[in-house]
Amino acid sequence: MINKRVLITITGTWSPSHAKNWMECEATWVPRLRKMGFDVVYLMSNPHLDKPYERVGNFFFANCKDDLDSIYLKNHYYISQYVNKDTDYEYRFHTDSDTFIHPERFVRLLEEYVNETPKDWVGCVIPYPGLNSWHHVKREIRPDSWDGIPHYASGGSGFLLSNKAMQVLIDELDYDNYINKTNQEPWFDKTWACDLIAGHFLYKNDINLWHDSRILFESKYHHIMAHPNNTGVPFVGDQDSFMTVQHYCNGHMREIMEMLYGKDWDKSEIKHSR
């Protein structure tokens, strides 16, 4: 069963300006995934722990500050240790709390990359290499750069990691130098860019990104790329769309649920979540 092989993690925070995002996920698409048997966990910080990490219910607490300079520890370092040492999960899909995941399409995506054609690292490439986002594109992204920025997978939309990939994210981090910001690894002046750092580590260990355009780092609510012909981007809320995981949907998740499941979607979901 795919739901027994993959752990779903979502970046959480206690910051008032962003805590509403993970709460919006919890009120919309997350209960539907849980009903399908998936384990969905919010990643939180607790610098007062007397241990490196602790899981309590649907929350995973990492012993680090709740700030951007510590976000790699929360999003990748400690949670990867937990998955690889303390669970039987073989994969983890990590996403941000302002991202909407279409549950049914998501299962199909996971089945492809876990069961049918296993990959170690699957996500949406940044910088976007001249691909048409309206086409369903699947391709390996070899180490390369654009305007001095190396390719990596967007952590905002999220990416799938195997146990092998997660072990790299553990082993490659020089913890003391990361904390003290003295590490000479490329991009370590950008400690807030945990996806960029993860990409550096994975490419360094010959794990190439597999890009799948069903995962996208922008939405009609918030554009990142230029769209000179006003073509827009595929939308996860469209019934006939292939879009599966879409970043920048915060504040709109309830309306997306209504588009997908009808105006009474919340009655069944709220009943289940209680």
Backbone bond lengths (Angstrom), bond angles and torsions (degrees), N, CA, C in turn:
res aa  C-N    CA-C-N  psi(-1)  N-CA   C-N-CA  omega(-1)  CA-C   N-CA-C  phi
1 M - - - 1.466 - - 1.535 109.96 -
2 I 1.332 115.60 128.68 1.454 119.95 -176.46 1.522 112.02 -62.07
3 N 1.334 117.68 -31.89 1.465 120.11 -178.04 1.522 112.64 -71.50
4 K 1.325 117.66 -12.13 1.461 121.17 176.90 1.521 112.18 -95.15
5 R 1.326 116.14 -6.52 1.460 120.71 -176.27 1.525 113.28 -106.19
6 V 1.345 116.38 -16.81 1.465 120.28 -173.72 1.525 110.70 -126.16
7 L 1.315 116.61 127.62 1.464 122.57 172.52 1.524 107.96 -96.08
8 I 1.331 117.24 136.10 1.463 122.38 177.60 1.527 108.40 -102.66
9 T 1.333 117.10 125.01 1.463 120.71 178.19 1.523 110.35 -122.46
10 I 1.325 114.75 142.63 1.465 122.30 -177.88 1.525 108.32 -128.84
11 T 1.313 116.61 131.72 1.458 120.22 177.74 1.524 110.31 -62.95
12 G 1.326 115.97 126.94 1.457 121.20 176.84 1.516 110.48 -118.89
13 T 1.302 116.46 168.57 1.457 121.76 178.35 1.521 108.87 -160.58
14 W 1.317 115.03 158.07 1.468 120.29 173.55 1.520 111.31 -95.15
15 S 1.331 117.63 -4.31 1.451 121.42 -179.83 1.527 109.90 -60.85
16 P 1.325 118.51 124.45 1.469 120.91 -176.40 1.527 113.62 -56.30
17 S 1.325 117.36 -31.89 1.457 120.10 -176.49 1.526 112.56 -74.36
18 H 1.340 117.48 -18.69 1.456 120.26 -176.84 1.528 113.84 -123.32
19 A 1.312 118.13 -13.84 1.467 119.93 -179.35 1.522 111.56 -61.35
20 K 1.325 116.32 -29.46 1.467 119.63 -179.78 1.528 111.62 -63.23
21 N 1.350 116.49 -22.65 1.463 118.92 -178.67 1.526 111.64 -67.39
22 W 1.338 117.48 -51.46 1.466 118.11 -178.88 1.522 111.28 -68.50
23 M 1.326 116.51 -28.38 1.467 119.47 175.48 1.536 110.62 -66.67
24 E 1.332 116.37 -33.68 1.464 120.57 177.04 1.531 110.28 -67.80
25 C 1.332 116.56 -39.38 1.474 120.12 174.95 1.522 110.23 -60.63
26 E 1.317 115.74 -45.47 1.461 121.78 -177.98 1.522 111.33 -63.01
27 A 1.318 117.44 -26.58 1.466 121.26 -178.58 1.524 113.39 -91.48
28 T 1.348 117.01 -4.46 1.473 118.47 -173.97 1.528 112.08 -127.02
29 W 1.324 118.21 -90.92 1.464 120.48 -170.96 1.525 114.55 -82.90
30 V 1.333 118.11 -24.05 1.470 119.73 -177.63 1.532 113.01 -62.71
31 P 1.338 120.15 -45.91 1.472 118.73 178.44 1.521 113.41 -57.75
32 R 1.323 116.31 -32.21 1.460 119.39 179.60 1.533 110.72 -67.36
33 L 1.332 116.64 -39.19 1.466 119.81 176.28 1.526 110.98 -67.02
34 R 1.314 115.79 -39.99 1.474 118.69 178.70 1.532 110.32 -64.22
35 K 1.314 116.52 -37.45 1.461 120.15 178.15 1.526 110.90 -63.73
36 M 1.323 116.22 -26.32 1.459 121.96 177.45 1.526 111.87 -85.33
37 G 1.324 115.86 2.94 1.456 120.77 174.19 1.509 115.99 97.34
38 F 1.331 117.86 5.96 1.459 120.32 -178.83 1.526 111.46 -84.01
39 D 1.302 114.81 147.09 1.456 123.87 174.45 1.521 106.93 -92.67
40 V 1.331 116.84 114.79 1.465 121.93 -177.38 1.523 108.28 -117.89
41 V 1.328 116.37 124.28 1.465 121.93 -171.44 1.524 110.07 -126.46
42 Y 1.322 115.51 138.67 1.461 121.22 174.72 1.530 109.48 -95.46
43 L 1.323 116.14 132.22 1.458 121.90 -178.75 1.527 109.18 -92.24
44 M 1.318 115.52 119.39 1.456 121.96 -176.38 1.527 110.16 -124.88
45 S 1.314 116.67 164.53 1.462 122.13 177.84 1.524 110.74 -107.05
46 N 1.335 115.12 143.98 1.459 121.62 172.63 1.526 108.51 -150.34
47 P 1.340 117.44 90.79 1.472 120.72 -176.77 1.521 113.63 -69.59
48 H 1.345 117.13 -2.70 1.460 120.72 -179.41 1.523 113.11 -97.63
49 L 1.325 117.35 3.82 1.461 120.10 177.73 1.522 110.67 -63.59
50 D 1.336 115.86 148.70 1.465 120.16 175.34 1.523 110.97 -97.85
51 K 1.346 116.27 18.20 1.452 123.74 178.98 1.521 107.82 -147.49
52 P 1.321 118.73 166.37 1.470 119.70 -177.51 1.526 113.83 -63.24
53 Y 1.323 117.16 -36.85 1.460 120.35 -178.77 1.516 109.90 -159.32
54 E 1.325 114.56 164.06 1.465 120.12 179.21 1.522 108.84 -156.13
55 R 1.326 115.75 136.10 1.459 119.69 174.93 1.525 109.06 -103.91
56 V 1.322 114.80 131.81 1.460 121.78 177.05 1.527 107.37 -131.64
57 G 1.314 117.13 106.00 1.452 120.92 -178.57 1.517 111.52 60.27
58 N 1.318 116.05 -125.50 1.462 121.11 -179.65 1.521 113.06 -92.41
59 F 1.322 116.51 17.48 1.460 121.24 179.34 1.526 109.95 -121.48
60 F 1.318 115.10 138.30 1.457 122.09 175.29 1.520 107.25 -116.27
61 F 1.321 116.24 119.87 1.467 121.32 -177.38 1.524 110.34 -102.55
62 A 1.317 115.91 126.82 1.458 122.25 177.41 1.520 109.31 -106.07
63 N 1.313 116.18 141.62 1.462 121.66 -179.21 1.529 108.94 -79.82
64 C 1.330 114.71 79.93 1.462 121.20 178.92 1.519 108.27 -160.27
65 K 1.306 115.60 167.47 1.453 120.78 179.24 1.531 110.29 -71.83
66 D 1.315 115.71 155.29 1.460 121.93 177.88 1.529 108.42 -90.77
67 D 1.338 114.82 64.84 1.459 119.09 179.56 1.520 109.53 -142.34
68 L 1.323 116.13 168.75 1.451 120.43 -175.32 1.520 112.63 -68.09
69 D 1.322 117.61 -30.48 1.456 119.96 -179.44 1.521 112.75 -70.27
70 S 1.325 117.70 -12.36 1.461 121.27 178.75 1.521 112.26 -111.29
71 I 1.313 117.12 8.54 1.464 119.45 -167.75 1.531 113.54 -69.52
72 Y 1.331 117.76 -27.32 1.464 118.31 176.11 1.525 110.39 -63.82
73 L 1.328 116.77 -37.53 1.467 120.07 179.00 1.523 110.59 -62.06
74 K 1.316 116.36 -40.71 1.462 120.77 -178.09 1.524 111.80 -76.47
75 N 1.310 117.35 -45.47 1.465 120.60 -172.65 1.522 114.06 -81.19
76 H 1.333 117.83 -22.72 1.463 118.51 -173.44 1.531 115.35 -137.23
77 Y 1.308 117.62 -44.74 1.469 119.35 -170.95 1.528 112.50 -67.04
78 Y 1.311 117.29 -57.32 1.465 120.18 -175.58 1.529 112.68 -76.46
79 I 1.320 117.04 -40.22 1.461 118.94 -178.32 1.526 110.72 -66.86
80 S 1.339 117.55 -32.36 1.467 119.90 176.94 1.521 110.84 -67.72
81 Q 1.332 116.95 -35.87 1.465 120.18 175.16 1.527 110.14 -62.86
82 Y 1.300 115.44 -44.14 1.462 120.16 180.00 1.528 111.33 -60.19
83 V 1.330 116.25 -48.36 1.467 120.07 -178.42 1.528 110.68 -61.88
84 N 1.322 117.03 -47.43 1.460 120.40 -173.61 1.522 113.93 -76.31
85 K 1.320 117.27 -28.29 1.466 120.04 -176.62 1.530 113.66 -99.33
86 D 1.319 116.45 -35.58 1.461 120.01 -167.48 1.524 114.51 -112.02
87 T 1.315 118.69 -1.89 1.466 120.51 -178.33 1.530 110.59 -133.19
88 D 1.306 115.48 173.20 1.464 121.67 174.84 1.522 112.39 -101.77
89 Y 1.337 116.94 8.01 1.460 119.51 179.57 1.522 110.13 -65.99
90 E 1.320 114.82 143.15 1.462 121.45 179.49 1.523 112.12 -102.15
91 Y 1.322 116.20 -16.69 1.461 121.98 -177.85 1.524 109.65 -143.50
92 R 1.322 113.54 160.01 1.467 120.67 172.11 1.516 107.66 -137.24
93 F 1.324 116.36 132.19 1.458 120.17 170.25 1.510 107.09 -106.18
94 H 1.330 115.04 119.82 1.459 119.61 -179.64 1.523 110.75 -110.57
95 T 1.332 116.46 137.66 1.454 121.18 178.87 1.520 110.47 -143.51
96 D 1.313 115.79 169.31 1.463 120.59 179.41 1.524 109.54 -93.58
97 S 1.311 115.58 163.39 1.464 120.36 -172.96 1.521 113.68 -80.09
98 D 1.335 117.33 -3.21 1.469 119.41 174.71 1.525 110.94 -104.53
99 T 1.336 115.42 21.82 1.461 122.42 -179.65 1.521 110.54 -109.96
100 F 1.331 115.94 141.48 1.461 121.58 176.42 1.523 109.01 -105.43
101 I 1.337 115.95 129.97 1.459 122.14 176.38 1.524 109.07 -111.06
102 H 1.327 115.94 126.95 1.464 121.35 175.28 1.528 106.80 -81.22
103 P 1.318 119.08 109.79 1.468 121.14 -171.02 1.519 115.42 -56.13
104 E 1.319 118.40 -48.59 1.461 120.66 -175.81 1.532 111.87 -68.43
105 R 1.311 117.39 -43.63 1.469 119.82 176.98 1.525 110.44 -65.64
106 F 1.320 116.51 -34.05 1.459 121.72 -179.23 1.527 110.95 -62.61
107 V 1.320 117.06 -39.84 1.460 120.74 177.95 1.525 110.21 -60.42
108 R 1.326 116.69 -41.64 1.464 120.14 179.56 1.527 111.00 -64.21
109 L 1.330 116.60 -39.74 1.459 120.70 178.58 1.533 110.58 -63.75
110 L 1.327 116.54 -45.56 1.463 120.26 179.61 1.521 111.93 -63.62
111 E 1.305 116.91 -42.02 1.468 119.99 -179.68 1.522 110.84 -60.22
112 E 1.326 116.51 -36.53 1.460 119.71 179.80 1.525 111.36 -65.34
113 Y 1.350 116.83 -45.04 1.459 119.60 -171.31 1.529 114.65 -96.06
114 V 1.308 116.20 -5.74 1.459 120.29 175.08 1.526 110.49 -106.49
115 N 1.329 116.50 -43.83 1.469 120.55 -174.86 1.526 114.20 -97.72
116 E 1.324 116.64 -47.19 1.466 120.11 -168.84 1.527 112.94 -86.12
117 T 1.315 117.56 -56.02 1.471 122.41 178.78 1.529 107.89 -130.77
118 P 1.317 117.79 79.34 1.476 121.79 -172.99 1.533 113.11 -56.34
119 K 1.326 114.55 135.56 1.463 121.75 176.21 1.535 108.19 -128.28
120 D 1.321 115.32 156.04 1.465 120.22 179.63 1.523 113.05 -89.10
121 W 1.334 116.32 -25.00 1.470 119.68 -173.61 1.527 108.29 -153.35
122 V 1.323 116.28 113.18 1.468 121.59 -176.78 1.522 108.81 -129.30
123 G 1.324 116.69 129.85 1.455 119.77 178.59 1.513 111.32 -170.41
124 C 1.321 115.73 -159.50 1.464 123.33 179.76 1.521 108.83 -108.85
125 V 1.322 116.52 121.19 1.459 120.69 -173.34 1.529 112.16 -72.30
126 I 1.324 114.16 140.92 1.466 124.10 169.61 1.534 106.30 -128.55
127 P 1.332 118.90 137.43 1.459 128.74 -11.85 1.531 110.93 -64.30
128 Y 1.330 116.53 149.80 1.456 122.07 -176.71 1.527 108.81 -73.27
129 P 1.340 118.65 118.00 1.470 121.34 -168.44 1.529 115.09 -85.71
130 G 1.324 117.53 57.08 1.461 120.79 174.67 1.512 114.63 69.54
131 L 1.329 117.02 25.18 1.461 120.27 179.06 1.529 110.18 -89.88
132 N 1.311 116.44 152.47 1.460 121.56 175.82 1.524 108.09 -85.95
133 S 1.330 117.25 113.84 1.461 120.24 -175.81 1.526 112.74 -68.24
134 W 1.332 117.46 -12.98 1.464 120.32 177.20 1.526 112.16 -80.64
135 H 1.323 116.49 -11.92 1.462 120.94 177.42 1.519 109.88 -98.05
136 H 1.312 116.55 140.91 1.458 119.81 176.04 1.520 107.82 -79.65
137 V 1.318 115.11 100.77 1.464 122.11 -176.24 1.516 109.79 -108.61
138 K 1.332 115.18 133.13 1.464 121.94 174.87 1.521 107.14 -129.89
139 R 1.335 116.55 122.42 1.463 118.50 -177.70 1.519 110.63 -162.69
140 E 1.321 114.51 152.89 1.458 120.55 175.02 1.518 109.24 -76.33
141 I 1.327 115.78 137.88 1.461 121.62 177.32 1.521 107.74 -110.08
142 R 1.302 115.79 108.38 1.463 120.34 -179.70 1.526 110.24 -79.99
143 P 1.325 116.94 161.94 1.471 119.33 -178.62 1.527 110.86 -55.36
144 D 1.308 116.37 125.25 1.458 121.76 -177.88 1.517 107.40 -162.95
145 S 1.303 116.51 176.21 1.461 119.98 178.81 1.517 109.57 -147.20
146 W 1.315 115.01 162.24 1.452 122.42 177.15 1.516 107.62 -136.29
147 D 1.327 116.46 120.54 1.466 121.71 -179.14 1.536 110.79 54.38
148 G 1.331 115.62 36.52 1.459 120.46 176.67 1.516 115.33 86.12
149 I 1.333 116.64 -5.60 1.462 120.11 179.84 1.529 108.52 -101.79
150 P 1.332 118.15 124.57 1.465 119.75 -179.26 1.520 111.10 -73.10
151 H 1.323 115.72 154.95 1.454 119.70 174.42 1.521 110.35 -67.65
152 Y 1.318 115.73 145.38 1.465 122.51 175.30 1.527 107.17 -159.13
153 A 1.315 117.17 174.46 1.458 120.73 179.73 1.521 110.02 -96.46
154 S 1.310 116.54 134.50 1.461 121.39 179.01 1.522 110.90 -61.40
155 G 1.327 115.62 123.42 1.461 119.75 174.93 1.512 112.01 -79.94
156 G 1.339 116.23 -18.85 1.459 119.33 178.16 1.510 111.23 -65.10
157 S 1.339 116.21 -52.15 1.459 119.20 175.71 1.516 110.58 -74.21
158 G 1.325 116.64 -36.73 1.457 119.89 174.27 1.508 113.90 111.93
159 F 1.331 115.46 166.55 1.458 119.80 179.33 1.519 111.60 -153.20
160 L 1.332 113.82 158.30 1.453 122.95 178.85 1.521 109.30 -94.60
161 L 1.335 116.32 135.68 1.459 122.61 179.79 1.519 110.04 -128.35
162 S 1.322 116.41 136.30 1.459 121.15 173.63 1.523 109.74 -85.03
163 N 1.339 116.74 170.85 1.466 119.92 174.55 1.523 111.00 -56.85
164 K 1.321 115.78 -40.12 1.468 120.52 179.31 1.525 110.89 -59.62
165 A 1.330 116.69 -46.51 1.456 120.81 -179.71 1.524 110.88 -65.82
166 M 1.334 116.93 -41.36 1.463 119.66 179.63 1.522 111.44 -63.85
167 Q 1.326 117.60 -35.77 1.462 119.49 178.63 1.516 111.09 -64.37
168 V 1.322 116.53 -36.54 1.465 120.73 175.32 1.528 110.15 -60.91
169 L 1.320 117.24 -42.62 1.465 120.84 -178.70 1.524 112.29 -66.37
170 I 1.324 116.26 -22.84 1.466 120.91 174.54 1.520 110.35 -81.68
171 D 1.319 115.09 -54.24 1.463 121.03 -170.59 1.516 113.81 -67.62
172 E 1.321 117.13 -31.27 1.461 119.83 -174.96 1.525 113.41 -79.32
173 L 1.323 117.79 -16.86 1.467 118.87 -176.13 1.523 111.30 -79.96
174 D 1.305 116.04 124.62 1.468 121.79 168.87 1.528 106.38 -88.43
175 Y 1.325 115.12 96.49 1.465 121.18 -169.40 1.536 111.81 -56.21
176 D 1.325 117.15 -51.24 1.467 120.15 -175.51 1.520 111.82 -62.09
177 N 1.313 115.82 -43.13 1.463 118.36 179.93 1.528 111.91 -69.47
178 Y 1.336 116.29 -31.65 1.462 119.33 176.64 1.525 110.07 -65.38
179 I 1.334 116.03 -47.21 1.467 120.37 -179.73 1.524 111.34 -61.63
180 N 1.330 116.12 -41.06 1.461 120.91 -176.58 1.528 112.95 -88.21
181 K 1.344 115.74 -2.23 1.465 121.81 -179.70 1.520 112.10 57.41
182 T 1.335 115.46 39.28 1.463 120.35 178.24 1.525 111.84 -111.87
183 N 1.322 117.19 4.26 1.454 120.94 -177.77 1.526 110.39 -70.52
184 Q 1.316 116.05 136.71 1.458 120.71 -178.06 1.529 113.06 -93.54
185 E 1.338 116.63 4.85 1.462 119.28 176.70 1.540 109.12 -60.26
186 P 1.329 116.61 145.57 1.477 118.20 175.81 1.522 111.35 -55.91
187 W 1.322 116.08 141.09 1.448 125.17 173.91 1.526 113.39 75.23
188 F 1.341 117.50 6.97 1.459 116.61 -179.05 1.519 112.89 -79.63
189 D 1.328 117.53 -0.55 1.460 119.33 167.93 1.523 109.59 -77.77
190 K 1.323 116.52 -12.49 1.467 122.08 178.70 1.532 108.73 -107.53
191 T 1.331 116.71 64.50 1.461 120.08 -176.68 1.519 112.45 -64.71
192 W 1.326 117.34 -18.23 1.465 121.64 178.50 1.524 111.57 -76.82
193 A 1.337 117.33 -17.17 1.472 121.11 -175.80 1.523 109.51 -94.06
194 C 1.328 116.23 72.25 1.463 119.70 -174.66 1.514 112.18 -65.27
195 D 1.332 118.08 -28.31 1.462 119.81 177.98 1.529 111.54 -72.23
196 L 1.319 116.69 -35.36 1.460 121.35 176.79 1.527 110.65 -66.44
197 I 1.328 116.05 -42.53 1.464 121.09 178.20 1.527 110.39 -64.95
198 A 1.341 116.32 -44.61 1.466 120.08 178.33 1.518 110.45 -59.53
199 G 1.325 117.31 -43.11 1.452 121.01 179.14 1.512 112.23 -61.49
200 H 1.322 116.54 -40.75 1.464 120.86 177.85 1.525 110.56 -60.20
201 F 1.327 116.55 -46.91 1.461 120.61 -179.22 1.535 111.65 -63.09
202 L 1.327 116.58 -42.58 1.460 120.05 -176.25 1.529 111.41 -68.75
203 Y 1.324 116.95 -46.29 1.466 119.24 177.35 1.526 111.00 -62.79
204 K 1.314 116.87 -36.83 1.468 121.68 178.70 1.522 110.90 -59.58
205 N 1.324 116.98 -28.93 1.460 122.36 -179.07 1.533 112.46 -104.16
206 D 1.311 115.88 23.69 1.467 122.66 173.82 1.523 113.49 63.46
207 I 1.313 116.85 30.75 1.453 121.38 171.57 1.521 107.21 -105.61
208 N 1.316 116.06 106.99 1.459 120.91 -177.36 1.526 110.98 -88.83
209 L 1.306 114.85 146.03 1.459 121.02 178.78 1.523 110.58 -70.23
210 W 1.335 115.85 137.32 1.458 121.74 169.53 1.520 106.76 -103.71
211 H 1.323 115.85 112.79 1.468 121.36 -178.24 1.524 110.47 -85.25
212 D 1.321 115.88 134.83 1.460 121.80 174.32 1.520 107.40 -135.36
213 S 1.330 116.80 120.60 1.463 120.53 -173.89 1.525 113.74 -74.84
214 R 1.322 117.66 1.30 1.465 119.39 169.99 1.520 110.99 -70.62
215 I 1.320 116.41 -12.69 1.461 123.89 175.47 1.524 106.61 -110.04
216 L 1.327 117.46 126.96 1.469 119.45 -174.78 1.523 111.08 -140.50
217 F 1.350 115.28 140.72 1.467 121.52 -174.71 1.526 113.74 -90.77
218 E 1.315 118.68 10.04 1.462 120.35 176.37 1.524 108.98 -143.58
219 S 1.320 116.21 168.18 1.462 121.45 -179.40 1.518 108.99 -144.68
220 K 1.318 116.26 176.11 1.469 119.48 177.99 1.531 111.08 -67.27
221 Y 1.325 116.40 -17.25 1.462 120.37 178.49 1.528 112.32 -83.26
222 H 1.333 116.32 -21.69 1.466 119.97 -176.19 1.526 108.32 -154.70
223 H 1.331 116.95 104.95 1.455 121.51 -179.83 1.530 110.63 -87.51
224 I 1.331 115.23 142.77 1.457 122.39 174.55 1.523 109.86 -110.50
225 M 1.332 116.19 -44.13 1.456 121.43 -179.63 1.519 110.82 -86.60
226 A 1.322 114.92 159.53 1.467 120.41 175.18 1.519 108.95 -77.25
227 H 1.327 116.42 138.94 1.465 122.19 177.30 1.530 107.93 -129.05
228 P 1.348 115.42 76.51 1.474 119.82 -172.60 1.520 114.42 -60.68
229 N 1.314 118.00 -26.66 1.463 120.44 -179.44 1.526 112.12 -99.50
230 N 1.348 115.39 14.22 1.465 121.12 179.58 1.531 112.25 54.92
231 T 1.315 115.36 38.77 1.462 119.65 -178.94 1.520 112.29 -77.70
232 G 1.336 116.81 -19.88 1.450 119.73 -178.75 1.519 111.42 67.45
233 V 1.322 115.95 -162.40 1.464 121.16 -178.63 1.528 109.42 -136.17
234 P 1.324 117.90 157.75 1.467 120.31 175.04 1.527 109.77 -57.84
235 F 1.323 115.61 152.73 1.462 120.25 -173.80 1.516 110.84 -125.16
236 V 1.316 115.47 128.83 1.458 121.56 -177.21 1.527 112.36 -62.89
237 G 1.329 117.22 -22.53 1.455 120.87 -178.35 1.510 115.18 -82.99
238 D 1.339 117.07 -7.40 1.462 119.93 177.99 1.521 110.25 -78.09
239 Q 1.305 116.44 137.53 1.464 121.51 -176.51 1.523 112.71 -62.29
240 D 1.324 117.43 -34.91 1.460 120.47 -175.03 1.529 112.78 -102.62
241 S 1.319 117.58 16.28 1.465 121.52 -177.57 1.528 111.21 -83.93
242 F 1.337 115.47 151.84 1.462 120.04 171.61 1.522 111.26 -88.93
243 M 1.364 116.59 -10.22 1.460 120.30 -176.90 1.525 110.20 -59.56
244 T 1.328 115.38 132.06 1.463 121.05 -171.59 1.518 113.13 -120.44
245 V 1.326 116.45 -41.96 1.462 122.22 -179.07 1.519 106.97 -130.26
246 Q 1.333 117.17 114.62 1.473 119.58 -173.36 1.521 111.49 -129.62
247 H 1.327 113.91 124.34 1.463 121.34 179.55 1.533 110.69 -76.17
248 Y 1.319 114.90 162.46 1.464 123.36 177.38 1.524 113.09 59.56
249 C 1.317 114.78 51.64 1.469 120.65 173.45 1.519 111.42 -114.16
250 N 1.317 117.68 7.60 1.460 120.76 -179.66 1.528 110.53 -61.70
251 G 1.323 114.04 141.11 1.458 120.41 -177.26 1.516 113.28 85.60
252 H 1.340 116.62 -6.37 1.473 120.64 -176.37 1.528 112.15 -128.98
253 M 1.319 118.02 6.41 1.464 120.10 -172.25 1.524 112.77 -67.53
254 R 1.302 117.60 -33.16 1.463 119.61 178.42 1.529 111.09 -67.25
255 E 1.312 116.24 -41.42 1.467 118.44 179.08 1.523 110.76 -68.38
256 I 1.324 117.52 -33.03 1.464 120.34 176.79 1.527 109.92 -66.65
257 M 1.321 116.99 -41.92 1.466 120.08 177.24 1.525 110.90 -60.20
258 E 1.330 116.61 -38.96 1.473 119.81 179.01 1.528 110.79 -67.37
259 M 1.328 117.20 -38.79 1.456 120.49 177.21 1.530 111.26 -61.06
260 L 1.319 115.95 -37.68 1.464 120.65 -174.44 1.522 113.31 -85.89
261 Y 1.346 116.91 -38.43 1.460 120.12 -169.49 1.527 114.69 -122.70
262 G 1.324 116.91 3.83 1.446 119.81 178.45 1.519 113.20 94.94
263 K 1.319 115.55 165.67 1.467 120.40 -172.76 1.522 113.71 -68.67
264 D 1.323 117.95 -18.43 1.462 120.17 -179.24 1.526 112.94 -99.73
265 W 1.334 117.69 17.47 1.461 121.05 -176.98 1.527 112.34 -56.81
266 D 1.345 116.47 -36.99 1.465 120.15 -173.03 1.520 113.05 -71.11
267 K 1.310 118.24 -23.44 1.467 119.17 -178.85 1.521 110.73 -65.91
268 S 1.328 117.07 -45.68 1.466 119.55 -179.68 1.512 110.79 -73.05
269 E 1.339 118.44 -36.63 1.445 120.14 -177.84 1.519 112.21 -70.30
270 I 1.335 116.77 -40.28 1.465 120.28 178.87 1.521 109.95 -65.46
271 K 1.328 116.38 -40.47 1.474 119.10 178.68 1.520 110.28 -60.04
272 H 1.357 115.88 -41.46 1.461 119.45 -177.70 1.528 111.56 -68.73
273 S 1.347 116.40 -36.50 1.466 119.41 -172.78 1.503 112.87 -76.31
274 R 1.318 118.83 -13.05 1.455 120.58 -178.81 1.522 111.51 -80.08
